[in-house]
């Protein structure tokens, strides 16, 4: 199974980039017996449990690094995993902590093959809808994920 998980808050404009990618992939018919798609919202625990038992995990989220909105980053998950330090709310347990915790909790049942896509956000105020550069980037990321999934499924057929 390949899990593709979009993270983000649809009510904070460009923070909804991850869920938008999942919407595009669903509309393209990517979900099936070997591929599950999940809009995890801001729930890091959902990421951890969605990945359990999968051979591959692809995550998508918005980022805020100060570069131009719509910039896309693709990175191996092990480079972004971090330990969880408890806070006062569950939003503190994000996907990066879920990668670290999932590997420790589930061991071999947690995928080693993790790819993270980050889309640089421009607008994070309250509101619905993505800015134009982030909406375009979400389409590019969805296409790239489709290619990755096709390649991984084809490799398993060999």
Secondary structure, DSSP 8 states (H G I E B T S, - for coil): -EEEEEE--TTBGGGGHHHHHHHHHHHTT--BTTEEEEEEET-HHHHHHHHTT-SEEEEEEEE-SSS-TT-EEEEEGGGT-------SSGGGS-HHHHHHHHHHHHGGGS-SEEEEEEEE-S--SSBSS--HHHHHHHHHHHHHHHHHHHHHHHHHH-
